[in-house]
Every structure is written in structure tokens, then in C-alpha cells.
Amino acid sequence: MKRWSKLFLPALLSASCAGTGLELPEPEVDAEGMRIHHEMIVLGEQLEDPYSVENMTRALAAVYPTKADRVVLPATHLYVRFLPEDEEQFERLAGLGVLLLDHPVDYQILREGDYYHDPEVAEDRITWQYAVVERDFVFPAGIRYEILDQCHIPGGQTPVKAAGVDWTAVEREAFRLTGNAALLAEVPGTRAGTEMTPRGRITIVDSVLGTGPEGVRGVRVSCNCFVKFSAGYTDGDGWYEMDKSFAANPRYRLVFNNSTGFSIGFNLLLVPASVSTLGKHGAGGLDYEVTEQSDRMLFLRCAVNNAGFDYYKWCEADAPPVKTPPANLRLWLFSGLAASSAVMLHQGVLLDGSKLSELLGEYIGLLKIFLPDLTLGLKRCHSYADVYATAVHELAHASHFMLAGKEFWNRYARFILSSYVTSGFVTYGVGTEEDHGYCGIGESWAFFLQAMLCRERYGDHGQSFGLNHWFHPQIFLQLAERGLTARKIFQVLDGEVTDQAILKKKLISFYPEYKSEINQAFARYN
């Protein structure tokens, strides 16, 4: 399946919407001076887990010698690893709320990175996924797993009979007994041995907007120290707070599975949501600012993340609403390519009912899970504004897909692919080919909304897009200037609107009060 995608995707990417690089900076360092790389993690020696039932029991006996014989510590959690056979099994685990990491948490990390692949697992297979689950977790049938350890993590399941126990002291003693005392956090200005709850703000700087850092919105912040995990989403201003406290400095990372529902994937390995490590930082939390000088992929992911978050919110912010993209939208980012596309493969476009569907049979569902909906070629994106414009163009397509439907999109996607070959490598054709109207409607809407949203964000810095193409998004721009808003225009763009003649007729039918303005706009640009 992965070999098939390597052959199929380049054709899609080369025959797609034209998009508009950043040099890799020197690696940053975390709070302990380790350089943060964004390649594959390099593991060192295995460490002894302080949270195992055995080690927490030893620590309790050391701190409370008289209580140890009266308290039997149960396993509150299980440290496990899963080996999903395919993306469907991966999604099933994620759907159960399991936080998955692709590397073991009880090993020294010699070099930080964004991903890991077990050398004993073939490169074209999903690697082992490590997780910590509740002790009564029901393991889903058919997914291979191994229980690596039974753990006692102080919290909601700590036995009532142990009331009065300072579990922070016990936890810290467990670190000392296992040779991990150097990892314990000592925060100036706080009482020795105090646990801290991570909280902070993740921000990004838009150099074009020039208004100071803004929050990285709706992104998941995940942190862990050994088997103690916590995660939470940033709010609209980039603030987050974990639901657990830590005695030692945890490792932080951003998981690009946005709270609105879309995921940014393709992390050298094909995964549903990309991960950018931030390294190990204080137990009290991390404030992190992303700029155009940050790691390139981190910057691009954060900028696309914000464009997506803003777009979903914009769609429903006013009436009439614009349909949001599919709830499970999958985006792939390519920093070395300049072409973008809204192929909607994850939704079944070009797949359902095709010869390929007949060939794969029941496996077509797995393929749809594996493939993207939007691909963003960001090679020419030098600023946040460039990334924003590229992202909202493709997101506008995704909204149109929700209204126009799969049959329309199949014709549209096939036209884009064929015109790239038959029209001298002109992505949109020349406006005379069969089915050119599908492209004209789709691209007019996307270029128009791209311009409108960029103007809303950047004011005088906003620009128009696609004005030299045969389908003339200027028609929509002129109508918007005369009061026919983007939201009103969108309501017309269902699957029946397949060329400009039908579009004009339907606009007049929906909005007869704008008949004169509609006739003028179409006459001017046709």
C-alpha cells in the first residue's frame, strides 16, 4: 500500500493547484542543553522506571517505614506497546483515547527528534506504538499488544487506606532509588520537593501582520516523564494547562491533531498527525515562541494549524454559514514542493467506484484512511502570510467539496489530472476542454475566498489571487464589492453548478435583487 502511494502521489502533486522556503536554522536546545533535532530519535540505554509497582512500593517503605506493611500498592496503569497492522487499527486505538508514542519512554534519549522506527520492524510497516492505559483497559480484539510493566501512578486511583501519605515525597524517592534523582525538578522559589503542573503558552509570530506573537490555536500539547503522561489543547490564544503534576522535568511535543478535527500528517513516516518535539523543559510549564527562523517544519505546521483553526471558526461565525471541511480532514505538508491540491482522497475521491476500488475490494477503506485530502506544497512560502494564503485556498476547496459532493469532485479531480498532460502542463487547462467548467467553478471560488480571507486578516497587505486565469475569480470579487458576500455566494455552489452559465443563472435565481450586478460582472469578464 505504501509503495502504491509513492507512485500515485507524485502524479497528484505535479497536477495540482499552484502554491507559493526557509533555510534550516541551527538546532535549538532544551532546558537541559540538549540540541533539538527534528529527524529520527536516537535512543540510549534503558532506564529503570520509577513508577513500576515494585519501585513505588520500595519508595513508600523508605519514606513511611511504619505504613509500608499496611498499604498494598495496586497497579493503577499498564505500560504497554501495540503493533497496529495498518492505519485502521492505528485509528481504532486513537479513537479509544489512547495517547500513542512511537518510541519507548523508559530509555535515555541521546538525540531528540520527531519520530522513531524500531529497527526490528520493517520500514514499510507501522512501528511499535507505546502507551500507558488504565489498569482495567479493555484491549481491542485483533490488535497485537504486549504489557511491558505494571505501574503505580499516584492520582485518582491511589488507595483510600493510604490517606495522609505525601505521594510527592514517595514519587521523588522512587526516582532516587532507581538512579534517576538527577532528573528531579527543583524550581527556585518553591518548597523543596514540590510538584508542578505544566502550563504555558505556545505562540507564533506573523512578520507581515506585525502585531506581536499570537497563539498557536487548538494544537495538542503532550508531555511525559517515563510513564506519567498528560496532554491538553491550546485555546484560541495559545494557552494550555496539563491535568497532572510532575516531580521531574517532562518532555514536551506538539501533536498536530487540531481540536477542530483536522490533522496535519506526513512526518517522513506516514502518520495521521505529525509531531514536533520541543525537548525537555521545566515541570512548571513551557512558553514557546515559533518564528520564521525556527525549525522550518515546526513553523510551517504551526502556521497551517492556525490557518485551519481560523478557517473552521470563520465558516460558522456568521450566517449563512459556509460548510466546514470534513471533520476528519487530513492534510499533508511538503516543504520541498511548490504544488498544492485538494484531492480529497481520504474522503474517497477518485477511489470509490473506480477500477482501483474494484481491484482492492474491502481494502479500499484502509487506503482512504492512509491517504490525504489536502496536500500543501510550501516550497515558495517564505512567511506566515504565504502559508496562510496557500492553506485557506485548499481549505476553501474542502468546503466546496462538502456542498458539491463526490460526483462533482471526481469530475473536477480527473480534469485537473488530464489537463496537466493534454494542455501542455497547464494545471487548469485553457478553458475549452471537456469538463473545464468544473475546474472553473472550483478554482474561482478558492481563489476568491483566498483573497477575501487574506484581506480580512491583512487589510491593505491582502492581495488578489488567480486573476490571470481563464475562469476569472474577479467575477466573485466584483460581486462581493457590491454586497453579495462570500457566504451568500457559497450557498449556490452545489453539485449542479458545473459551469459559469449555470452559475450565473443560479445566482440570479437565489438573489434576484442583485440581478443587475450579476449581469454586469459576468459581462465584464466574459
FILOLUM-826359 format. One record per residue (C-alpha): x, y, z; chain; residue in one letter. Coordinates in Angstrom, 2 decimals, always signed. Layout:
X_Y_Z_A_A
...
***
This chain:
+0.00_+0.00_+0.00_A_M
+2.81_+2.43_+0.81_A_K
+4.64_+1.50_-2.39_A_R
+1.43_+2.30_-4.31_A_W
+1.18_+5.71_-2.67_A_S
+4.77_+6.55_-3.60_A_K
+3.88_+6.02_-7.23_A_L
+0.45_+7.65_-7.15_A_F
+1.11_+10.75_-5.07_A_L
+3.73_+12.40_-7.31_A_P
+1.22_+12.45_-10.16_A_A
-1.34_+14.11_-7.93_A_L
+1.14_+16.63_-6.63_A_L
+2.51_+17.58_-10.03_A_S
-1.00_+18.09_-11.39_A_A
-2.46_+20.27_-8.68_A_S
-3.12_+23.83_-7.58_A_C
-0.03_+26.01_-7.79_A_A
+1.10_+27.17_-4.40_A_G
+3.73_+29.64_-3.34_A_T
+11.43_+28.02_+1.84_A_G
+13.06_+28.69_+4.63_A_L
+16.63_+27.62_+5.35_A_E
+17.10_+25.18_+8.18_A_L
+18.37_+27.08_+11.24_A_P
+20.82_+25.81_+13.78_A_E
+19.08_+23.31_+16.10_A_P
+17.59_+24.81_+19.25_A_E
+18.33_+23.45_+22.71_A_V
+16.01_+22.42_+25.52_A_D
+16.19_+23.32_+29.21_A_A
+18.96_+20.76_+29.79_A_E
+21.09_+21.91_+26.86_A_G
+20.20_+19.04_+24.51_A_M
+20.02_+20.08_+20.88_A_R
+16.56_+19.59_+19.45_A_I
+16.65_+17.84_+16.11_A_H
+13.58_+17.02_+14.04_A_H
+14.86_+13.84_+12.47_A_E
+14.71_+10.36_+13.99_A_M
+15.13_+9.95_+17.74_A_I
+18.32_+8.18_+18.85_A_V
+17.87_+6.02_+21.94_A_L
+20.49_+5.19_+24.57_A_G
+20.42_+2.71_+27.43_A_E
+17.24_+1.54_+29.12_A_Q
+16.41_+3.27_+32.42_A_L
+14.65_+1.82_+35.43_A_E
+11.09_+3.10_+35.61_A_D
+10.43_+4.78_+38.99_A_P
+6.66_+4.29_+38.58_A_Y
+6.66_+0.49_+38.46_A_S
+4.62_-1.07_+41.26_A_V
+7.79_-2.62_+42.68_A_E
+9.72_+0.66_+42.78_A_N
+6.83_+2.73_+44.15_A_M
+6.35_+0.09_+46.88_A_T
+10.06_+0.32_+47.78_A_R
+9.82_+4.10_+47.87_A_A
+6.76_+4.02_+50.14_A_L
+8.61_+1.74_+52.55_A_A
+11.60_+4.09_+52.56_A_A
+9.54_+7.23_+53.25_A_V
+6.98_+5.64_+55.62_A_Y
+8.55_+2.55_+57.25_A_P
+5.63_+2.13_+59.65_A_T
+2.97_+2.36_+56.94_A_K
+4.53_+0.16_+54.32_A_A
+3.24_-3.07_+55.83_A_D
-0.33_-1.69_+55.90_A_R
-0.54_-0.41_+52.31_A_V
-0.52_-2.69_+49.31_A_V
+0.05_-0.68_+46.17_A_L
-2.04_-1.85_+43.24_A_P
-1.26_-1.33_+39.60_A_A
-3.11_+1.83_+38.58_A_T
-1.85_+1.73_+34.99_A_H
-0.25_-0.59_+32.48_A_L
+2.70_+0.36_+30.32_A_Y
+2.08_-1.35_+27.00_A_V
+3.07_-1.33_+23.39_A_R
+0.86_-2.00_+20.39_A_F
+1.80_-3.12_+16.90_A_L
-1.03_-1.99_+14.57_A_P
-1.09_-3.85_+11.29_A_E
-2.48_-0.89_+9.36_A_D
-3.86_+2.63_+9.67_A_E
-7.32_+1.32_+10.52_A_E
-6.00_-0.34_+13.69_A_Q
-4.00_+2.78_+14.48_A_F
-7.17_+4.88_+14.19_A_E
-9.10_+2.44_+16.39_A_R
-6.57_+2.90_+19.18_A_L
-6.61_+6.67_+18.83_A_A
-10.41_+6.56_+18.88_A_G
-10.27_+4.88_+22.29_A_L
-8.38_+7.88_+23.65_A_G
-5.03_+6.11_+23.81_A_V
-2.08_+8.51_+23.63_A_L
+0.44_+6.77_+21.39_A_L
+4.16_+7.37_+21.12_A_L
+6.34_+5.69_+18.52_A_D
+9.25_+5.20_+20.93_A_H
+9.70_+3.65_+24.40_A_P
+9.53_+6.04_+27.35_A_V
+11.95_+4.19_+29.64_A_D
+15.09_+4.76_+27.56_A_Y
+17.66_+7.51_+27.62_A_Q
+17.33_+9.80_+24.60_A_I
+20.72_+10.59_+23.08_A_L
+19.27_+12.81_+20.37_A_R
+15.84_+14.38_+20.32_A_E
+13.69_+14.01_+17.23_A_G
+10.17_+13.99_+15.85_A_D
+9.82_+10.26_+15.21_A_Y
+11.30_+6.80_+15.78_A_Y
+11.11_+3.49_+13.94_A_H
+12.03_+0.24_+15.65_A_D
+14.88_-1.39_+13.69_A_P
+13.20_-4.80_+14.11_A_E
+10.05_-3.61_+12.29_A_V
+10.13_-3.39_+8.51_A_A
+10.26_+0.18_+7.20_A_E
+7.02_-0.21_+5.26_A_D
+5.11_-1.23_+8.41_A_R
+3.84_+0.82_+11.33_A_I
+6.34_+0.68_+14.16_A_T
+5.58_-0.24_+17.77_A_W
+3.34_+2.31_+19.49_A_Q
+3.90_+2.83_+23.22_A_Y
+1.16_+3.89_+25.61_A_A
+0.03_+3.97_+29.23_A_V
-3.53_+2.77_+29.84_A_V
-5.77_+2.37_+32.89_A_E
-5.43_-0.98_+34.65_A_R
-8.95_-2.02_+33.55_A_D
-8.42_-1.04_+29.91_A_F
-10.16_-3.43_+27.52_A_V
-7.71_-4.26_+24.77_A_F
-9.39_-4.20_+21.33_A_P
-9.59_-7.54_+19.59_A_A
-7.24_-8.20_+16.73_A_G
-4.56_-5.65_+17.62_A_I
-1.26_-7.11_+18.79_A_R
-0.03_-5.78_+22.14_A_Y
+2.44_-6.52_+24.93_A_E
+2.23_-5.45_+28.58_A_I
+5.68_-4.14_+29.43_A_L
+5.15_-3.20_+33.07_A_D
+2.55_-2.64_+35.77_A_Q
+2.74_+0.86_+37.20_A_C
+1.51_+2.81_+40.17_A_H
+0.99_+6.46_+39.22_A_I
-0.33_+8.50_+42.18_A_P
-3.62_+10.18_+41.45_A_G
-7.28_+9.26_+41.27_A_G
-6.76_+5.52_+41.83_A_Q
-4.42_+5.80_+44.84_A_T
-5.88_+3.53_+47.59_A_P
-8.00_+5.27_+50.22_A_V
-6.19_+3.44_+53.02_A_K
-3.08_+5.42_+52.14_A_A
-4.64_+8.74_+53.18_A_A
-2.07_+11.04_+54.75_A_G
+0.75_+9.80_+52.54_A_V
+2.78_+12.53_+50.83_A_D
+2.79_+10.91_+47.42_A_W
+5.06_+13.58_+46.00_A_T
+7.70_+12.55_+48.52_A_A
+7.17_+8.89_+47.62_A_V
+7.40_+9.65_+43.93_A_E
+10.63_+11.59_+44.35_A_R
+12.08_+8.79_+46.50_A_E
+11.28_+6.34_+43.70_A_A
+13.37_+8.48_+41.33_A_F
+16.27_+8.37_+43.80_A_R
+16.02_+4.62_+44.38_A_L
+16.07_+3.91_+40.63_A_T
+19.08_+6.12_+39.92_A_G
+17.04_+8.89_+38.33_A_N
+17.49_+11.56_+41.01_A_A
+19.28_+13.86_+38.54_A_A
+16.02_+14.15_+36.62_A_L
+14.05_+15.64_+39.53_A_L
+12.89_+19.21_+39.10_A_A
+13.98_+21.81_+41.63_A_E
+12.13_+25.05_+40.96_A_V
+13.60_+28.22_+42.50_A_P
+11.17_+29.97_+44.83_A_G
+9.15_+26.87_+45.63_A_T
+9.26_+24.45_+48.53_A_R
+11.74_+21.63_+48.04_A_A
+10.01_+18.57_+46.64_A_G
+7.05_+20.50_+45.20_A_T
+5.38_+19.02_+42.14_A_E
+4.45_+21.40_+39.34_A_M
+1.54_+21.40_+36.90_A_T
+2.76_+22.34_+33.41_A_P
+1.02_+25.35_+31.93_A_R
+2.12_+27.93_+29.43_A_G
+1.58_+29.43_+26.02_A_R
+2.61_+28.35_+22.53_A_I
+2.87_+31.30_+20.13_A_T
+3.86_+32.13_+16.57_A_I
+4.98_+35.43_+15.04_A_V
+3.41_+36.72_+11.83_A_D
+6.04_+39.11_+10.45_A_S
+3.66_+40.55_+7.86_A_V
+0.90_+41.29_+10.32_A_L
+3.42_+42.82_+12.72_A_G
+1.18_+42.74_+15.80_A_T
+3.31_+40.57_+18.07_A_G
+3.06_+36.85_+18.86_A_P
-0.31_+35.14_+18.52_A_E
-1.37_+31.82_+19.98_A_G
-0.90_+28.54_+18.17_A_V
-4.55_+27.63_+18.35_A_R
-6.20_+24.27_+19.05_A_G
-2.96_+22.27_+18.88_A_V
-2.39_+19.37_+21.25_A_R
+0.44_+19.77_+23.76_A_V
+1.64_+16.44_+25.10_A_S
+4.22_+15.81_+27.79_A_C
+5.53_+12.85_+29.73_A_N
+8.16_+11.74_+32.19_A_C
+8.61_+8.00_+31.97_A_F
+5.07_+6.53_+32.05_A_V
+3.45_+9.64_+33.51_A_K
+1.59_+11.30_+30.64_A_F
-0.54_+14.38_+30.28_A_S
-1.96_+16.22_+27.29_A_A
-4.23_+19.13_+26.53_A_G
-5.21_+21.50_+23.75_A_Y
-4.27_+25.14_+23.48_A_T
-7.09_+27.66_+23.48_A_D
-7.62_+30.44_+20.95_A_G
-4.75_+32.43_+22.44_A_D
-2.32_+29.50_+22.67_A_G
-2.65_+28.87_+26.43_A_W
-2.62_+25.29_+27.73_A_Y
-2.64_+23.52_+31.08_A_E
-1.93_+19.87_+31.81_A_M
-4.14_+17.74_+34.06_A_D
-1.24_+16.19_+36.02_A_K
+1.64_+17.50_+38.11_A_S
+5.24_+16.39_+37.66_A_F
+8.16_+15.92_+40.03_A_A
+10.68_+15.81_+37.18_A_A
+11.05_+17.84_+34.02_A_N
+8.89_+16.28_+31.29_A_P
+9.45_+16.12_+27.54_A_R
+7.11_+18.34_+25.54_A_Y
+5.85_+17.97_+22.00_A_R
+3.19_+19.41_+19.74_A_L
+0.81_+16.91_+18.15_A_V
-0.87_+18.40_+15.10_A_F
-4.30_+16.91_+15.57_A_N
-6.31_+20.10_+15.92_A_N
-9.21_+20.46_+18.34_A_S
-11.49_+21.41_+15.43_A_T
-10.98_+17.97_+13.85_A_G
-8.36_+18.21_+11.12_A_F
-4.91_+16.59_+11.27_A_S
-1.61_+17.59_+9.73_A_I
+0.24_+14.43_+8.75_A_G
+3.22_+13.19_+6.74_A_F
+6.20_+13.23_+9.07_A_N
+8.67_+11.41_+6.79_A_L
+6.70_+8.45_+8.07_A_L
+3.03_+8.35_+7.12_A_L
+1.14_+9.09_+10.32_A_V
-2.29_+10.59_+10.98_A_P
-0.85_+13.55_+12.90_A_A
+2.68_+14.92_+12.74_A_S
+4.67_+15.51_+15.92_A_V
+7.21_+18.27_+16.57_A_S
+9.34_+17.75_+19.64_A_T
+10.11_+20.71_+21.89_A_L
+12.54_+18.83_+24.12_A_G
+12.69_+18.56_+27.89_A_K
+11.63_+21.62_+29.87_A_H
+10.54_+22.64_+33.34_A_G
+7.81_+20.84_+35.25_A_A
+6.02_+24.15_+35.72_A_G
+5.39_+24.50_+32.01_A_G
+6.82_+25.85_+28.79_A_L
+6.28_+29.10_+26.92_A_D
+7.43_+28.56_+23.35_A_Y
+7.56_+31.07_+20.51_A_E
+7.74_+29.95_+16.89_A_V
+9.10_+32.33_+14.25_A_T
+10.19_+32.19_+10.64_A_E
+13.70_+31.48_+11.98_A_Q
+12.51_+28.40_+13.91_A_S
+12.81_+24.87_+12.56_A_D
+11.17_+25.01_+9.16_A_R
+8.68_+22.18_+9.57_A_M
+7.69_+23.37_+13.03_A_L
+6.99_+26.84_+11.63_A_F
+5.04_+25.50_+8.66_A_L
+2.97_+23.15_+10.79_A_R
+2.08_+25.89_+13.27_A_C
+1.15_+28.35_+10.51_A_A
-1.03_+25.80_+8.70_A_V
-2.53_+24.78_+12.04_A_N
-3.61_+28.37_+12.70_A_N
-4.94_+28.87_+9.20_A_A
-7.04_+25.72_+9.62_A_G
-8.29_+26.66_+13.08_A_F
-9.24_+30.16_+11.91_A_D
-10.91_+28.81_+8.78_A_Y
-13.12_+26.35_+10.68_A_Y
-14.15_+29.10_+13.08_A_K
-14.80_+31.56_+10.24_A_W
-17.08_+29.11_+8.44_A_C
-19.56_+29.07_+11.33_A_E
-19.03_+32.58_+12.67_A_A
-21.88_+34.23_+10.77_A_D
-24.95_+33.46_+8.71_A_A
-25.38_+31.97_+6.28_A_P
-22.63_+29.54_+7.33_A_P
-20.07_+28.12_+4.95_A_V
-19.79_+24.35_+5.36_A_K
-16.73_+23.36_+7.32_A_T
-14.42_+20.77_+5.71_A_P
-14.92_+17.12_+6.72_A_P
-14.44_+16.54_+10.45_A_A
-11.62_+14.07_+9.79_A_N
-9.79_+16.20_+7.21_A_L
-6.22_+15.02_+6.57_A_R
-3.55_+17.50_+5.38_A_L
-0.05_+16.65_+4.20_A_W
+2.68_+19.29_+4.05_A_L
+5.56_+19.18_+1.57_A_F
+8.27_+21.78_+2.20_A_S
+10.20_+20.85_-0.95_A_G
+7.32_+21.09_-3.43_A_L
+5.53_+24.12_-4.86_A_A
+2.23_+22.50_-5.87_A_A
-0.83_+22.03_-3.70_A_S
-4.04_+20.09_-4.24_A_S
-7.45_+19.27_-2.81_A_A
-7.61_+15.67_-3.97_A_V
-9.88_+14.57_-1.07_A_M
-8.56_+11.00_-1.29_A_L
-9.25_+10.37_+2.38_A_H
-12.93_+11.01_+1.54_A_Q
-12.89_+8.52_-1.36_A_G
-12.49_+10.84_-4.35_A_V
-11.01_+9.01_-7.38_A_L
-11.31_+5.80_-5.35_A_L
-14.96_+4.91_-4.68_A_D
-16.48_+3.18_-7.69_A_G
-13.22_+3.24_-9.61_A_S
-11.25_+0.39_-11.15_A_K
-8.87_+0.71_-8.24_A_L
-11.79_+0.24_-5.84_A_S
-12.82_-2.91_-7.67_A_E
-9.27_-4.22_-7.51_A_L
-8.78_-3.58_-3.78_A_L
-12.26_-4.59_-2.67_A_G
-12.63_-4.45_+1.11_A_E
-9.16_-2.88_+1.43_A_Y
-10.27_+0.37_-0.17_A_I
-11.33_+1.60_+3.28_A_G
-7.80_+1.18_+4.56_A_L
-6.42_+3.11_+1.61_A_L
-8.75_+6.04_+2.30_A_K
-7.55_+6.18_+5.90_A_I
-3.97_+6.22_+4.67_A_F
-4.19_+8.99_+2.05_A_L
-4.61_+12.77_+2.35_A_P
-7.41_+15.17_+1.49_A_D
-5.28_+18.27_+1.01_A_L
-1.62_+18.45_+0.05_A_T
+0.17_+21.76_+0.60_A_L
+3.32_+22.48_-1.40_A_G
+5.10_+25.13_+0.66_A_L
+8.44_+25.50_-1.11_A_K
+7.80_+29.14_-2.04_A_R
+6.21_+30.10_+1.27_A_C
+8.66_+32.45_+2.96_A_H
+6.30_+33.98_+5.52_A_S
+3.31_+33.18_+7.69_A_Y
+1.19_+35.16_+5.21_A_A
+2.35_+32.95_+2.31_A_D
+1.48_+29.79_+4.25_A_V
-1.85_+31.23_+5.36_A_Y
-2.88_+32.10_+1.80_A_A
-1.92_+28.66_+0.47_A_T
-3.75_+26.85_+3.27_A_A
-7.02_+28.79_+3.06_A_V
-7.14_+28.25_-0.73_A_H
-7.14_+24.48_-0.25_A_E
-9.50_+24.67_+2.74_A_L
-11.93_+26.63_+0.57_A_A
-11.88_+23.68_-1.83_A_H
-12.67_+21.32_+1.06_A_A
-15.76_+23.36_+1.96_A_S
-16.86_+23.34_-1.68_A_H
-16.45_+19.55_-1.71_A_F
-18.89_+19.30_+1.20_A_M
-21.56_+21.16_-0.79_A_L
-20.84_+19.96_-4.33_A_A
-20.38_+16.29_-3.44_A_G
-18.18_+13.42_-4.52_A_K
-19.52_+13.05_-8.08_A_E
-18.65_+16.67_-8.83_A_F
-15.22_+16.25_-7.24_A_W
-14.42_+13.10_-9.20_A_N
-15.00_+15.00_-12.46_A_R
-13.06_+18.00_-11.15_A_Y
-10.04_+15.95_-9.99_A_A
-9.93_+13.94_-13.22_A_R
-9.98_+17.17_-15.22_A_F
-7.05_+18.58_-13.26_A_I
-5.04_+15.40_-13.82_A_L
-5.82_+15.11_-17.51_A_S
-5.43_+18.81_-18.36_A_S
-1.97_+18.80_-16.87_A_Y
-0.96_+16.31_-19.55_A_V
-3.12_+17.31_-22.52_A_T
-2.81_+21.11_-22.21_A_S
+0.95_+21.37_-22.18_A_G
+1.33_+21.01_-18.43_A_F
-1.12_+23.83_-17.68_A_V
-2.78_+22.73_-14.45_A_T
-6.15_+24.37_-15.11_A_Y
-6.27_+23.81_-18.85_A_G
-7.18_+26.64_-21.22_A_V
-10.94_+26.71_-20.75_A_G
-12.01_+24.72_-23.82_A_T
-11.56_+21.11_-22.70_A_E
-14.38_+18.79_-21.75_A_E
-15.43_+19.34_-18.12_A_D
-13.43_+22.57_-17.88_A_H
-16.42_+24.15_-16.13_A_G
-15.86_+22.02_-13.02_A_Y
-12.37_+23.46_-12.72_A_C
-13.57_+26.99_-13.45_A_G
-16.17_+26.94_-10.67_A_I
-13.90_+25.25_-8.14_A_G
-10.89_+27.47_-8.72_A_E
-12.91_+30.69_-8.96_A_S
-14.34_+30.00_-5.51_A_W
-10.99_+29.03_-3.96_A_A
-9.04_+31.98_-5.38_A_F
-11.87_+34.35_-4.43_A_F
-12.13_+33.14_-0.83_A_L
-8.33_+33.09_-0.54_A_Q
-8.33_+36.80_-1.43_A_A
-11.24_+37.66_+0.87_A_M
-9.79_+35.93_+3.93_A_L
-6.31_+37.35_+3.35_A_C
-7.82_+40.83_+3.10_A_R
-9.75_+40.26_+6.31_A_E
-6.55_+39.28_+8.09_A_R
-4.00_+41.60_+6.48_A_Y
-6.04_+44.61_+5.36_A_G
-4.04_+46.67_+2.87_A_D
-1.41_+43.91_+2.80_A_H
-4.00_+41.50_+1.38_A_G
-3.85_+40.68_-2.30_A_Q
-5.85_+39.08_-5.07_A_S
-5.05_+35.66_-6.47_A_F
-5.59_+33.88_-9.77_A_G
-6.61_+36.98_-11.73_A_L
-4.83_+35.89_-14.92_A_N
-6.65_+32.58_-15.29_A_H
-9.40_+31.99_-17.83_A_W
-12.10_+31.44_-15.21_A_F
-11.80_+34.98_-13.75_A_H
-12.31_+34.93_-9.97_A_P
-12.76_+38.69_-10.44_A_Q
-16.44_+37.94_-11.05_A_I
-16.86_+36.93_-7.42_A_F
-14.65_+39.77_-6.21_A_L
-16.77_+42.35_-8.03_A_Q
-19.98_+40.84_-6.67_A_L
-18.57_+40.92_-3.14_A_A
-17.70_+44.60_-3.53_A_E
-21.35_+45.22_-4.43_A_R
-22.73_+43.40_-1.40_A_G
-23.08_+39.77_-2.48_A_L
-20.93_+38.26_+0.24_A_T
-18.77_+35.16_+0.11_A_A
-21.23_+33.42_+2.43_A_R
-24.12_+34.12_+0.09_A_K
-22.16_+33.08_-3.00_A_I
-21.20_+29.77_-1.35_A_F
-24.84_+28.70_-0.92_A_Q
-25.17_+28.47_-4.71_A_V
-22.16_+26.21_-5.34_A_L
-23.80_+22.79_-5.16_A_D
-23.09_+19.86_-7.46_A_G
-25.40_+21.22_-10.20_A_E
-23.24_+24.30_-10.79_A_V
-20.75_+22.91_-13.30_A_T
-20.02_+25.92_-15.49_A_D
-20.34_+29.70_-15.47_A_Q
-23.61_+29.80_-17.40_A_A
-25.29_+27.65_-14.76_A_I
-23.61_+29.69_-12.04_A_L
-24.93_+32.97_-13.40_A_K
-28.47_+31.62_-13.73_A_K
-28.46_+30.19_-10.23_A_K
-27.04_+33.36_-8.66_A_L
-29.87_+35.38_-10.20_A_I
-32.40_+32.78_-9.02_A_S
-31.10_+32.93_-5.45_A_F
-30.52_+36.68_-5.32_A_Y
-32.83_+38.46_-7.83_A_P
-32.16_+41.77_-6.06_A_E
-28.59_+41.54_-7.39_A_Y
-29.57_+40.69_-10.98_A_K
-28.10_+43.88_-12.43_A_S
-24.79_+43.46_-10.56_A_E
-24.57_+39.79_-11.57_A_I
-25.14_+40.55_-15.25_A_N
-22.56_+43.34_-15.17_A_Q
-19.88_+41.17_-13.53_A_A
-20.29_+38.28_-15.94_A_F
-20.43_+40.62_-18.95_A_A
-17.26_+42.39_-17.90_A_R
-15.13_+39.26_-17.50_A_Y
-16.61_+37.04_-20.20_A_N
***
